[in-house]
Structure formats: structure tokens, C-alpha cells
Amino acid sequence: MCASVNSSAGFLGGASKLRYWGVDQQATKRMRSATCYATLKTVKPSFTDVMRLGRTELEVSRLGIGTLQWGDPGSGFGDTFGETELATAFDVLVHGGINFFDTAEVYGYQNIKAGTSSEQLLGRFVSNNKSSRMKQLHPQGEDDDGKHFLSPVVATKFFTIPWTNFLVGGGFRLGRKSLLSALRASLKRIGQDKVDLYQIHFPFPTFSNSALMESLKEAVEEGLTTAVGVSNYSQYQMEEADDLLARYGIPLASNQVQYSLASRSPEENGLLKACKERGITLIAYSPLASGLLTDKTLTRTDKRALMVRPLLNLMHTIGTTHGDRSIAQVALNYLICKGALPIAGCKTAQQAKAHCEVLDWQLDEDQVASLEEKMRTLKL
């Protein structure tokens, strides 16, 4: 079995640290447990395995889906793929045991007026899936195939740049109330009264950490979100946020950061250890290093592809020992073994099926170690 830990990284390679707000560290050591909250609830690896999101009661699959490309013309939406393809992929994902979906108010913002931004698409898929599942579910909570059904968990994010209104509408963003207004607008696009996880997209100088955490507290109190998290926070920023929220008795559920086998800074800069100690789930975006950690890279001849080829060859070899798993599947499985919750992109049913297959097996400790050793020999 793989070791389970959590990790994090900073926005744009670490970003500038926010000013320390005088948090009493000793007074906030509550709410932590020696238990690693990323550990699986079941023993046998299968799609029914779930993990708790941080110290919350939310149960999520060990692999999630990032919806950055949904509704985005620059990613081919409306050209190479559309709502029909995404709806089919969504059904395959949920049926295969993946229930965590991450979006943001600015994903696919170009299509908000057309009703096909990322939030709007995801909201429709969740609503349609919920209706169809209710018709199929037996009293014991299983569908017609005898599989346990995991309800979709939806996460979205607040964009902290003041002039975000030029992208998604609304007013100029200054002050705590702007977060609540943005959340209500997101809920309207998603078509729900409450979101499962609301995250700060990244720290920005016009919003202090204390103001943002107070706004998240108000969002919880008003019943607009179940859990709260951050994204692109450094270790310092994340710990400060966790301590600030602790004053209100609210746990920081997650920190979403860039993390992959090809970009392991969370393991190297202390964030991984800090997340594990505090029971904060690392949500890993760009888990395939923007397509670098895929079989397609083996056919490329550019410098970066050639540099990473020894690692890809090893990943391919390891994949064959687990039933011809792809390089991408090995890359995602590696992050699960580190205790992270990777969110992979998905636009087709074929990709959805491949993602679900990641949940059926696990790398062993020797394979994880060999991948890390190979990475140390490369200069990427």
C-alpha cells in the first residue's frame, strides 16, 4: 500500500507572503488530530473507496475532476468538444465512482451569457444526474448495477482580483461582502442553494487573509457553503488561514495547488508535511504537468519531452505491471499514494473511463520510490 500524506504549493511559484496578522498559535492548536484525514475509509482498493475532505464530513473519491476547460473556447469548447460530450463524460465519471468536481466562477466565463460556462455546465450535469439516479436507486442506496452511489461534490472558487466584474459581472470587488455576492452569483449559475466547498482562488494584496477568512466564516453561517478552502496558498498563508478560521470553529478543508510527479515542490518546501500535520487535504491541479506526463509525450521530439523521456519509460514499465496502465494513470496514482486529491481534466467519455480505472489499483512503495529517484536524476 502507498503512504498517505497531504501537500500544498504557492501561487505563481510561491507568490509573495501576506503580512502576519498576529494569530495566537497556541490558542488554535485545537481541531487537530493525530489521525491522517487523507487515509481511506476502506481497505480493498475500488471505486467505492472514499476519503474525508480535510476535517469535514464531506466524503470524496480519491480522484477528482478539474473543469478548467469546460465552456472555454480557447480549450476547444464549441469546436472539438461541447456540452453533449461533457455530459456523457460526467455520467461515466459518476457511475465509475468519481464524485469530486472542481470549478470556478471564471472558468469558461466567455460563455456565461450563453449559459455554458463551467459552473453552469457542471450545475446542469449534477441536476440531471441527480434526477436520473433518484429514479434508479434502490432503498439500500445502490443503483441497478448494484454499485454504491456517491453523490457529486461540487467545489468552486472566488477570484480575488478587484476587477473580476469585467469577466463575470457584478460590482467592483473590495471588502468582505464582495465574496458573499460572488458566491451567491456562483450558486445561481450552478443552480444550487449551497455549494459543498468554497475556495479562495489565490491570495491578492487587496484582500487581507483575515478579511477573506471572516468572509468564508459568514458564508458557512449563512448556509451558502458546507466547507471552505484556499488555493495557491504557501505554507505560511495556509497555516495563517487555518489558524484564523479556527477562531470561529471552522476547519480549513483544503489547499488546491500545482502538484505532479514532474513538479514536486510541495514535497520539498514543507507544505506536504504541514498539510498532513493539520489534516488539510491537498487538491492537486495540473497533475499531468499540462500533458507532459502522458503517453503522447513519448512521440514528441522537443527538448522538454526528451528530457523527461527516461521518467516516462519507467512509468510505462511500471504501468505494464498493473495491467497495461497508461503513463497518465501512473502519474495520477502516484499523487493518490502521496495522499493528495488530484483533479484531472476530462472532456470525453474515453478519458472519463481511463480516470475511473485509476481507482482500481495502487502503486507499491518500491514503485513510488523508484519514480522519485528517477525524477531526482532529471533536470527539468
C-alpha positions as CSV (number, residue, x, y, z in Angstrom):
1,M,0.0,0.0,0.0
2,C,1.1,3.5,-0.6
3,A,1.9,6.0,2.1
4,S,-0.8,8.7,2.7
5,V,0.1,12.3,3.2
6,N,-1.0,15.8,2.1
7,S,0.7,18.7,0.4
8,S,0.4,22.3,-1.0
9,A,2.3,24.9,-3.1
10,G,2.2,28.7,-3.7
11,F,0.5,30.7,-6.5
12,L,2.9,31.5,-9.3
13,G,5.7,29.6,-7.7
14,G,5.1,30.7,-4.2
15,A,3.7,34.3,-4.6
16,S,4.5,37.0,-2.1
17,K,3.6,36.2,1.6
18,L,0.9,38.1,3.2
19,R,1.6,40.1,6.3
20,Y,1.3,38.1,9.6
21,W,-1.9,39.0,11.4
22,G,-0.8,38.3,15.0
23,V,-2.6,34.9,15.3
24,D,-2.2,33.2,18.7
25,Q,-0.7,29.9,17.6
26,Q,-1.2,28.2,21.0
27,A,-4.9,29.1,21.1
28,T,-5.5,27.4,17.7
29,K,-3.9,24.0,18.1
30,R,-7.4,22.6,18.7
31,M,-9.3,20.9,15.9
32,R,-6.3,18.9,15.0
33,S,-5.9,15.2,15.5
34,A,-3.0,12.8,15.1
35,T,-5.2,11.0,12.6
36,C,-4.3,11.5,9.0
37,Y,-7.5,12.6,7.4
38,A,-6.4,11.6,4.0
39,T,-6.5,7.8,4.8
40,L,-9.0,5.7,3.0
41,K,-12.1,4.5,4.8
42,T,-12.0,1.1,3.2
43,V,-9.2,-1.4,2.7
44,K,-9.7,-3.0,-0.6
45,P,-8.9,-0.5,-3.4
46,S,-12.0,0.0,-5.5
47,F,-14.1,2.9,-6.8
48,T,-16.2,2.8,-3.6
49,D,-13.2,3.9,-1.6
50,V,-13.7,7.5,-0.3
51,M,-11.7,9.9,1.8
52,R,-12.8,12.7,4.1
53,L,-12.1,16.2,2.7
54,G,-9.8,17.5,5.4
55,R,-11.6,17.6,8.8
56,T,-15.0,17.9,7.3
57,E,-17.7,15.3,6.9
58,L,-17.6,15.5,3.1
59,E,-16.8,12.2,1.5
60,V,-15.0,12.4,-1.8
61,S,-13.4,10.0,-4.3
62,R,-9.6,9.7,-4.2
63,L,-9.5,11.2,-7.7
64,G,-11.4,14.3,-8.8
65,I,-12.1,16.3,-12.0
66,G,-11.0,19.8,-12.8
67,T,-13.3,21.7,-15.1
68,L,-11.0,24.5,-16.3
69,Q,-11.6,23.7,-19.9
70,W,-15.4,23.3,-19.7
71,G,-17.0,26.2,-21.6
72,D,-13.7,27.7,-22.6
73,P,-13.4,28.5,-26.3
74,G,-9.6,28.6,-26.0
75,S,-9.6,24.9,-24.9
76,G,-11.8,23.9,-27.9
77,F,-15.2,24.1,-26.4
78,G,-17.7,24.6,-29.1
79,D,-15.2,23.3,-31.7
80,T,-13.6,20.0,-30.7
81,F,-16.0,19.2,-27.9
82,G,-19.2,20.5,-26.5
83,E,-21.9,20.1,-23.9
84,T,-23.0,16.7,-25.2
85,E,-19.6,15.2,-24.9
86,L,-19.1,16.6,-21.4
87,A,-22.5,15.4,-20.2
88,T,-21.6,11.9,-21.4
89,A,-18.2,12.1,-19.7
90,F,-19.8,13.3,-16.5
91,D,-22.2,10.3,-16.4
92,V,-19.3,7.9,-16.9
93,L,-17.3,9.5,-14.1
94,V,-20.1,9.4,-11.5
95,H,-21.1,5.9,-12.5
96,G,-17.4,4.9,-12.2
97,G,-17.0,6.3,-8.7
98,I,-15.6,9.8,-9.2
99,N,-17.7,12.3,-7.3
100,F,-15.5,15.4,-6.7
101,F,-15.7,18.2,-9.3
102,D,-13.8,21.5,-9.1
103,T,-14.9,24.6,-11.0
104,A,-14.5,28.4,-10.6
105,E,-16.5,31.4,-11.5
106,V,-14.0,32.5,-14.2
107,Y,-13.8,29.1,-15.9
108,G,-15.4,29.5,-19.3
109,Y,-16.6,33.0,-18.4
110,Q,-16.8,33.9,-22.1
111,N,-19.9,31.7,-22.3
112,I,-21.8,32.9,-19.2
113,K,-24.3,34.7,-21.3
114,A,-24.8,31.6,-23.4
115,G,-25.4,29.5,-20.4
116,T,-22.4,27.3,-21.0
117,S,-19.7,28.5,-18.5
118,S,-18.0,25.8,-16.4
119,E,-20.2,26.4,-13.4
120,Q,-23.4,26.4,-15.5
121,L,-22.5,23.2,-17.3
122,L,-21.5,21.4,-14.1
123,G,-24.7,22.5,-12.4
124,R,-26.8,21.1,-15.1
125,F,-25.0,17.8,-15.2
126,V,-25.3,17.4,-11.4
127,S,-29.0,18.3,-11.5
128,N,-29.7,15.9,-14.4
129,N,-27.6,13.1,-12.8
130,K,-29.4,13.5,-9.5
131,S,-32.8,13.2,-11.2
132,S,-31.9,10.1,-13.2
133,R,-30.2,8.5,-10.2
134,M,-33.2,9.0,-7.9
135,K,-35.3,7.0,-10.4
136,Q,-32.7,4.2,-10.5
137,L,-31.7,3.9,-6.8
138,H,-32.9,1.1,-4.7
139,P,-33.8,1.7,-1.0
140,Q,-30.3,0.5,0.1
141,G,-28.6,3.2,-1.9
142,E,-27.4,1.1,-4.8
143,D,-28.2,1.6,-8.5
144,D,-29.4,-1.0,-10.9
145,D,-25.9,-2.4,-11.3
146,G,-25.6,-3.0,-7.6
147,K,-23.0,-0.2,-7.2
148,H,-22.9,2.2,-4.3
149,F,-23.8,5.7,-5.4
150,L,-21.6,8.6,-4.4
151,S,-23.4,12.0,-4.6
152,P,-21.5,14.6,-6.6
153,V,-19.4,17.0,-4.5
154,V,-19.1,20.5,-6.1
155,A,-16.3,22.9,-5.4
156,T,-16.0,26.4,-6.8
157,K,-13.7,29.4,-6.2
158,F,-13.7,33.2,-5.5
159,F,-11.5,35.2,-7.8
160,T,-9.8,37.8,-5.7
161,I,-8.8,40.4,-8.4
162,P,-11.0,43.5,-7.8
163,W,-11.9,43.9,-11.5
164,T,-13.2,40.4,-11.9
165,N,-16.6,42.0,-12.5
166,F,-15.4,42.7,-16.1
167,L,-15.3,39.0,-16.6
168,V,-18.3,37.6,-14.7
169,G,-20.4,40.7,-13.9
170,G,-21.3,42.2,-10.6
171,G,-19.6,45.0,-8.8
172,F,-16.0,46.0,-8.2
173,R,-14.5,43.7,-5.6
174,L,-13.5,45.4,-2.4
175,G,-14.3,44.4,1.1
176,R,-15.7,41.2,2.7
177,K,-19.2,41.5,1.3
178,S,-17.9,41.1,-2.3
179,L,-17.1,37.4,-1.6
180,L,-20.6,36.7,-0.4
181,S,-22.0,38.4,-3.5
182,A,-19.7,36.4,-5.8
183,L,-20.7,33.2,-4.0
184,R,-24.4,33.9,-4.5
185,A,-23.8,34.6,-8.2
186,S,-21.9,31.3,-8.5
187,L,-24.8,29.4,-6.8
188,K,-27.2,30.9,-9.2
189,R,-25.1,29.7,-12.1
190,I,-24.7,26.3,-10.6
191,G,-28.4,26.1,-9.8
192,Q,-28.0,25.2,-6.1
193,D,-28.7,26.9,-2.8
194,K,-25.5,25.7,-1.3
195,V,-22.1,24.6,-2.6
196,D,-20.0,21.8,-1.0
197,L,-16.7,23.6,-1.0
198,Y,-15.9,27.3,-1.5
199,Q,-12.3,28.3,-2.0
200,I,-10.2,31.4,-2.3
201,H,-8.7,31.2,-5.8
202,F,-5.5,32.8,-4.8
203,P,-4.2,35.4,-2.4
204,F,-4.2,39.0,-3.6
205,P,-3.0,42.2,-1.9
206,T,-6.3,44.0,-1.9
207,F,-7.8,41.3,0.4
208,S,-6.2,40.5,3.7
209,N,-6.2,36.9,4.8
210,S,-8.2,37.9,7.9
211,A,-10.9,39.6,5.8
212,L,-11.1,36.6,3.5
213,M,-11.4,34.1,6.3
214,E,-14.1,36.2,8.0
215,S,-16.0,36.2,4.8
216,L,-15.7,32.4,4.5
217,K,-17.0,32.2,8.1
218,E,-20.0,34.3,7.1
219,A,-20.6,32.1,4.1
220,V,-20.7,29.0,6.3
221,E,-23.0,30.7,8.8
222,E,-25.4,31.8,6.1
223,G,-25.6,28.3,4.8
224,L,-24.1,29.1,1.4
225,T,-21.3,26.5,1.6
226,T,-20.6,23.3,3.6
227,A,-16.8,23.6,3.7
228,V,-14.2,26.2,2.9
229,G,-10.7,26.0,1.4
230,V,-8.0,28.0,-0.3
231,S,-6.0,27.7,-3.4
232,N,-2.4,28.6,-4.4
233,Y,-1.5,29.4,-0.8
234,S,2.0,29.0,0.5
235,Q,2.6,27.1,3.7
236,Y,2.7,30.3,5.7
237,Q,-0.5,31.6,4.1
238,M,-2.3,28.3,4.6
239,E,-1.3,28.0,8.2
240,E,-2.4,31.5,8.9
241,A,-5.7,30.9,7.2
242,D,-6.2,27.7,9.2
243,D,-5.5,29.5,12.5
244,L,-7.8,32.4,11.6
245,L,-10.7,30.0,10.8
246,A,-10.1,28.1,14.0
247,R,-11.2,31.1,15.9
248,Y,-14.6,30.5,14.5
249,G,-14.5,26.8,15.0
250,I,-14.3,26.2,11.2
251,P,-11.7,23.8,9.8
252,L,-9.7,24.7,6.7
253,A,-10.7,21.8,4.5
254,S,-8.2,22.1,1.6
255,N,-5.5,23.9,-0.3
256,Q,-5.5,23.5,-4.0
257,V,-2.1,23.8,-5.6
258,Q,0.0,22.8,-8.5
259,Y,1.5,19.3,-7.9
260,S,2.6,16.5,-10.1
261,L,5.4,13.9,-10.3
262,A,7.2,16.4,-12.6
263,S,6.6,19.4,-10.2
264,R,7.1,18.1,-6.6
265,S,7.8,21.4,-4.8
266,P,5.0,20.7,-2.3
267,E,7.1,17.7,-1.1
268,E,10.3,19.8,-1.0
269,N,9.2,23.0,0.7
270,G,7.4,21.7,3.7
271,L,3.9,22.1,2.5
272,L,3.3,18.4,2.2
273,K,4.2,17.9,5.9
274,A,2.2,20.9,7.1
275,C,-1.0,19.6,5.4
276,K,-0.5,16.2,6.9
277,E,0.0,17.6,10.4
278,R,-3.0,19.9,10.2
279,G,-5.4,17.5,8.5
280,I,-5.8,19.7,5.4
281,T,-6.4,17.9,2.1
282,L,-4.1,18.8,-0.8
283,I,-6.1,19.2,-4.0
284,A,-3.5,18.8,-6.8
285,Y,-4.2,20.7,-10.0
286,S,-2.1,20.1,-13.2
287,P,-1.5,16.5,-12.0
288,L,-0.3,15.5,-15.5
289,A,2.0,18.6,-15.8
290,S,-0.1,20.1,-18.6
291,G,0.0,16.9,-20.6
292,L,3.7,16.2,-20.1
293,L,3.1,13.0,-18.1
294,T,1.2,11.2,-20.8
295,D,1.9,8.6,-23.5
296,K,1.6,11.3,-26.2
297,T,4.9,12.8,-24.9
298,L,6.8,9.7,-26.0
299,T,6.1,10.7,-29.6
300,R,7.4,14.3,-29.1
301,T,10.9,15.3,-30.0
302,D,11.1,18.8,-28.3
303,K,13.8,19.3,-25.7
304,R,11.5,19.1,-22.7
305,A,9.9,15.8,-23.9
306,L,13.4,14.3,-24.5
307,M,14.5,15.3,-21.0
308,V,11.6,13.6,-19.3
309,R,11.6,10.5,-21.5
310,P,13.6,8.4,-19.0
311,L,10.9,9.0,-16.4
312,L,8.1,8.3,-18.9
313,N,9.8,5.0,-19.9
314,L,9.9,3.9,-16.3
315,M,6.3,4.9,-15.8
316,H,5.3,2.9,-18.9
317,T,7.2,-0.1,-17.5
318,I,5.5,0.2,-14.1
319,G,2.1,0.6,-15.8
320,T,2.5,-2.7,-17.6
321,T,2.9,-4.5,-14.2
322,H,-0.5,-3.3,-13.2
323,G,-2.4,-4.4,-16.3
324,D,-1.1,-2.0,-19.0
325,R,-1.9,1.2,-17.2
326,S,-1.1,4.3,-19.1
327,I,1.5,6.9,-18.1
328,A,-1.2,9.3,-17.2
329,Q,-2.8,6.7,-14.9
330,V,0.5,6.0,-13.2
331,A,1.0,9.8,-12.7
332,L,-2.4,10.2,-11.1
333,N,-1.9,7.1,-8.9
334,Y,1.4,8.4,-7.7
335,L,-0.4,11.5,-6.3
336,I,-3.1,9.4,-4.6
337,C,-0.3,7.4,-3.0
338,K,1.2,10.7,-1.6
339,G,-2.2,11.5,0.0
340,A,-3.2,14.2,-2.5
341,L,-6.5,14.5,-4.2
342,P,-5.6,15.0,-7.9
343,I,-8.1,16.7,-10.2
344,A,-7.6,15.7,-13.8
345,G,-9.1,17.4,-16.8
346,C,-11.8,15.4,-18.7
347,K,-13.6,16.2,-21.9
348,T,-14.6,12.8,-23.3
349,A,-16.1,9.5,-22.2
350,Q,-12.9,7.8,-23.1
351,Q,-10.9,10.0,-20.8
352,A,-13.5,9.5,-18.1
353,K,-13.3,5.7,-18.3
354,A,-9.5,5.9,-18.0
355,H,-9.7,8.2,-15.0
356,C,-12.1,5.8,-13.2
357,E,-9.7,2.9,-13.8
358,V,-7.1,4.7,-11.7
359,L,-9.1,3.9,-8.6
360,D,-8.9,0.1,-9.2
361,W,-5.2,-0.4,-8.2
362,Q,-2.2,1.2,-6.4
363,L,1.5,1.6,-6.8
364,D,3.5,-0.2,-4.2
365,E,6.1,1.7,-2.0
366,D,9.0,0.5,-4.1
367,Q,7.5,1.8,-7.3
368,V,6.8,5.2,-5.7
369,A,10.4,5.3,-4.5
370,S,11.8,4.4,-7.9
371,L,9.7,7.1,-9.6
372,E,11.0,9.7,-7.1
373,E,14.6,8.5,-7.6
374,K,14.3,8.8,-11.4
375,M,12.9,12.3,-11.0
376,R,16.0,13.3,-8.9
377,T,18.3,12.3,-11.8
378,L,16.5,14.6,-14.3
379,K,17.0,18.3,-14.7
380,L,13.6,19.6,-15.7
